[in-house]
Amino acid sequence: MPTHKVNLDALIKREDFESGPAKSATGKAPIFRVEDLTRDSLYFSVLRKPDFQRPTNNWTPDMIVDLIKSWLDEQLVPALIIWHSRESGKIFIIDGAHRLSALIAWVNDDYGNGPISKELCEDITKAQEKFHDQTKFKMEQEVGSYGDLCRLGRQEGTDIKIRRGRAITTLQPFIQKVEGDAETAENSFLKINSNPAMIDPTDLDIIRARKKPNAIATRALMRAGSDYYAKLAKASEIDALAKEIHAFCSAKSRK
């Protein structure tokens, strides 16, 4: 288990995945509000991680806080992908276990050393306690605890924490449902996770600094000029120079 990450693995029970002809439940994906993720709710009781899911212990405190903040502020959060068993009625998380576990952790104030984790984990390490405390403190400072935001959401006003409190009951996480039998769901997991498209660190730096001179010059040279910087005062000069240098370098490489 990583010692520098938050252990959320106990928050969604793991269960042997149904196999063979087991079918998915018919109808739309079972939606929920974050209020349904409290440990005593019926919805929470039917959530499962299939046995082939990796341990949910690979996120830092910053990543968990950023996820909750992004969701409450209606920023882009990727969909959860689930498979809903017709036989058992249980909901298996095919993709998004870390995202869903972060929401569960926030709602139940459990970042590895809370009520759910203590019930299911026999040995909570000192590192796990440390990162629980660190994540809880950071969440309260930067976002607000679930309980505090629920109370603030009942008040009048436009303060960001009041708005976030109201978002708890008005926002729903986006869910996509895998149709078909259990084997189809397992194959979906393998396809999603076997060959993820990673962004090269250099490309990421260029994206983040895309409005700075060095990044603009780099992209212009790589693309032999472009119109994406057309609003710049010297766009035509940048374009001409980029094309000239690109052509020169191409000719040299052919020799």
C-alpha positions as CSV (number, residue, x, y, z in Angstrom):
1,M,0.0,0.0,0.0
2,P,1.4,3.4,-0.9
3,T,2.5,5.2,2.3
4,H,2.2,8.7,0.9
5,K,-1.5,8.4,-0.3
6,V,-4.9,8.4,1.4
7,N,-6.3,4.9,1.9
8,L,-10.0,4.9,0.8
9,D,-10.1,1.2,0.1
10,A,-12.6,0.3,2.8
11,L,-15.3,2.8,1.7
12,I,-16.8,0.6,-1.0
13,K,-17.1,-3.1,-0.2
14,R,-15.3,-5.4,-2.6
15,E,-17.2,-8.4,-3.9
16,D,-16.6,-11.3,-6.2
17,F,-17.9,-10.2,-9.6
18,E,-20.8,-12.2,-11.1
19,S,-19.8,-14.1,-14.2
20,G,-21.2,-15.8,-17.2
21,P,-24.8,-15.1,-18.2
22,A,-25.5,-12.7,-15.3
23,K,-27.4,-9.8,-16.9
24,S,-27.6,-6.1,-16.2
25,A,-30.8,-4.6,-14.8
26,T,-33.0,-3.0,-17.4
27,G,-33.8,0.7,-17.6
28,K,-31.8,3.8,-16.9
29,A,-28.7,4.0,-14.8
30,P,-29.5,4.2,-11.1
31,I,-28.9,7.9,-10.2
32,F,-28.2,9.3,-6.8
33,R,-27.5,12.5,-4.9
34,V,-24.5,12.8,-2.7
35,E,-26.9,12.7,0.3
36,D,-27.5,9.1,-0.6
37,L,-23.8,8.2,0.2
38,T,-24.2,8.3,4.0
39,R,-23.2,5.0,5.5
40,D,-26.8,4.2,6.7
41,S,-28.5,4.9,3.3
42,L,-29.9,2.1,1.2
43,Y,-28.1,3.3,-1.9
44,F,-24.8,3.1,-0.2
45,S,-25.5,-0.4,1.0
46,V,-25.7,-1.8,-2.6
47,L,-22.5,-0.2,-3.9
48,R,-19.7,-2.7,-4.6
49,K,-16.3,-2.8,-6.2
50,P,-15.7,-5.9,-8.3
51,D,-13.0,-8.2,-7.2
52,F,-10.7,-7.2,-10.1
53,Q,-10.7,-3.5,-9.1
54,R,-7.3,-2.1,-7.9
55,P,-7.0,-0.9,-4.3
56,T,-8.4,2.6,-3.8
57,N,-5.4,4.1,-2.2
58,N,-3.6,6.1,-4.9
59,W,-4.9,9.6,-4.3
60,T,-3.2,12.4,-2.3
61,P,-5.1,14.8,0.0
62,D,-4.8,17.5,-2.7
63,M,-6.5,15.2,-5.3
64,I,-9.4,14.4,-3.0
65,V,-10.0,18.0,-2.0
66,D,-9.7,19.1,-5.7
67,L,-12.3,16.5,-6.7
68,I,-14.9,17.7,-4.1
69,K,-14.3,21.3,-4.9
70,S,-14.6,20.7,-8.7
71,W,-17.9,18.8,-8.2
72,L,-19.5,21.4,-5.9
73,D,-18.4,24.2,-8.2
74,E,-19.8,22.4,-11.3
75,Q,-16.5,21.9,-13.0
76,L,-15.8,19.0,-15.2
77,V,-15.7,15.6,-13.4
78,P,-15.6,12.5,-15.5
79,A,-18.5,10.1,-15.4
80,L,-18.8,7.1,-13.1
81,I,-19.2,3.9,-15.1
82,I,-21.3,1.2,-13.4
83,W,-22.8,-2.2,-14.0
84,H,-26.2,-2.8,-12.3
85,S,-26.8,-6.5,-11.6
86,R,-30.3,-7.8,-12.4
87,E,-29.8,-10.8,-10.1
88,S,-28.6,-9.1,-6.9
89,G,-29.6,-5.5,-7.5
90,K,-26.1,-4.4,-6.5
91,I,-24.3,-1.6,-8.3
92,F,-20.7,-2.5,-9.3
93,I,-18.3,0.4,-10.0
94,I,-16.5,-0.4,-13.2
95,D,-14.6,2.9,-13.5
96,G,-14.4,5.8,-11.1
97,A,-13.8,4.1,-7.8
98,H,-11.4,6.8,-6.6
99,R,-13.9,9.6,-7.5
100,L,-16.8,7.9,-5.9
101,S,-14.7,7.0,-2.8
102,A,-13.7,10.6,-2.5
103,L,-17.3,11.7,-2.4
104,I,-18.1,8.9,0.2
105,A,-15.1,10.0,2.3
106,W,-16.3,13.6,2.3
107,V,-19.9,12.8,3.2
108,N,-18.9,10.4,6.0
109,D,-15.9,12.3,7.2
110,D,-13.7,9.2,6.7
111,Y,-10.4,9.6,4.9
112,G,-9.0,6.3,6.1
113,N,-9.6,6.6,9.9
114,G,-13.3,7.3,10.1
115,P,-16.3,5.2,11.1
116,I,-16.5,3.0,7.9
117,S,-12.7,2.4,7.8
118,K,-12.5,1.5,11.5
119,E,-15.4,-1.0,11.1
120,L,-13.7,-2.8,8.2
121,C,-10.0,-2.3,8.7
122,E,-8.4,-4.3,11.5
123,D,-5.1,-2.5,11.3
124,I,-5.1,1.2,10.6
125,T,-1.5,2.4,10.3
126,K,0.0,5.6,11.7
127,A,0.5,6.8,8.1
128,Q,-3.2,6.2,7.4
129,E,-4.2,8.2,10.5
130,K,-1.8,11.0,9.5
131,F,-3.3,11.3,6.0
132,H,-6.8,11.1,7.3
133,D,-6.1,14.1,9.6
134,Q,-4.3,16.0,6.8
135,T,-7.1,15.5,4.3
136,K,-9.8,16.4,6.8
137,F,-8.0,19.6,7.8
138,K,-7.4,20.6,4.2
139,M,-11.0,19.9,3.2
140,E,-12.4,22.0,6.0
141,Q,-10.1,24.9,5.2
142,E,-10.5,24.9,1.4
143,V,-14.0,23.5,0.8
144,G,-15.9,22.9,4.0
145,S,-16.9,19.7,5.7
146,Y,-20.1,18.0,4.5
147,G,-21.9,18.7,7.8
148,D,-21.0,22.4,7.8
149,L,-22.0,22.9,4.2
150,C,-25.3,21.1,4.8
151,R,-26.1,23.6,7.6
152,L,-24.9,26.6,5.6
153,G,-27.0,25.6,2.6
154,R,-30.2,26.3,4.6
155,Q,-29.2,29.9,5.1
156,E,-29.9,32.9,2.8
157,G,-27.1,34.5,0.9
158,T,-24.7,34.1,-2.0
159,D,-21.5,33.2,-0.1
160,I,-19.6,30.4,-1.8
161,K,-20.1,28.0,1.1
162,I,-23.8,28.6,1.1
163,R,-23.9,27.9,-2.6
164,R,-21.9,24.8,-2.2
165,G,-24.2,23.7,0.6
166,R,-27.2,24.0,-1.8
167,A,-25.3,22.1,-4.5
168,I,-25.2,19.0,-2.3
169,T,-28.9,18.5,-2.9
170,T,-29.2,19.9,-6.4
171,L,-26.2,18.3,-8.2
172,Q,-26.0,14.7,-9.3
173,P,-22.8,12.9,-10.3
174,F,-22.9,11.8,-13.9
175,I,-23.3,8.1,-14.4
176,Q,-22.9,5.9,-17.5
177,K,-24.2,2.3,-17.4
178,V,-22.6,-0.7,-19.0
179,E,-25.3,-2.8,-20.7
180,G,-24.9,-6.6,-21.1
181,D,-23.7,-9.4,-19.0
182,A,-21.0,-9.5,-16.4
183,E,-18.4,-10.6,-18.9
184,T,-19.2,-7.5,-20.9
185,A,-18.7,-5.3,-17.8
186,E,-15.4,-6.9,-17.0
187,N,-14.2,-6.4,-20.6
188,S,-15.2,-2.8,-20.4
189,F,-13.0,-2.4,-17.3
190,L,-10.0,-4.0,-19.1
191,K,-10.4,-1.8,-22.1
192,I,-10.6,1.4,-20.0
193,N,-7.6,0.5,-17.9
194,S,-5.3,-1.5,-20.2
195,N,-4.1,1.4,-22.5
196,P,-4.9,4.8,-21.0
197,A,-3.8,7.8,-23.1
198,M,-1.2,9.7,-21.0
199,I,-0.3,13.3,-21.6
200,D,3.4,13.8,-22.1
201,P,4.9,16.1,-19.3
202,T,6.3,18.5,-21.9
203,D,2.9,18.7,-23.6
204,L,1.3,19.4,-20.3
205,D,3.8,22.2,-19.5
206,I,3.0,23.8,-22.9
207,I,-0.7,23.6,-22.3
208,R,-0.4,25.2,-18.9
209,A,1.8,28.0,-20.3
210,R,0.0,28.3,-23.6
211,K,-0.3,32.1,-23.4
212,K,3.4,32.6,-22.6
213,P,6.0,33.5,-25.3
214,N,8.0,30.3,-25.1
215,A,4.9,28.1,-25.4
216,I,3.5,30.1,-28.3
217,A,6.8,29.9,-30.1
218,T,7.1,26.1,-29.5
219,R,3.6,25.4,-30.8
220,A,4.1,27.7,-33.8
221,L,7.3,25.9,-34.7
222,M,5.9,22.4,-34.2
223,R,2.9,23.2,-36.5
224,A,4.7,25.3,-39.1
225,G,2.5,28.2,-38.2
226,S,-1.2,28.3,-37.2
227,D,-4.0,30.7,-36.7
228,Y,-4.7,29.9,-33.0
229,Y,-2.7,33.0,-32.0
230,A,-4.5,35.2,-34.6
231,K,-5.5,37.7,-31.9
232,L,-1.9,38.6,-31.1
233,A,-0.5,41.9,-32.4
234,K,2.3,40.3,-34.4
235,A,0.5,37.1,-35.5
236,S,1.4,37.4,-39.1
237,E,5.1,37.8,-38.2
238,I,5.0,34.8,-35.9
239,D,3.3,32.7,-38.6
240,A,5.8,33.6,-41.3
241,L,8.8,33.1,-39.1
242,A,7.5,29.7,-37.8
243,K,6.9,28.5,-41.4
244,E,10.4,29.6,-42.5
245,I,12.1,27.8,-39.6
246,H,10.0,24.7,-39.9
247,A,10.8,24.5,-43.6
248,F,14.5,25.0,-43.0
249,C,14.6,22.3,-40.3
250,S,12.7,19.9,-42.5
251,A,15.0,20.4,-45.4
252,K,18.1,19.8,-43.1
253,S,16.6,16.6,-41.8
254,R,16.1,15.2,-45.3
255,K,19.8,15.6,-46.2
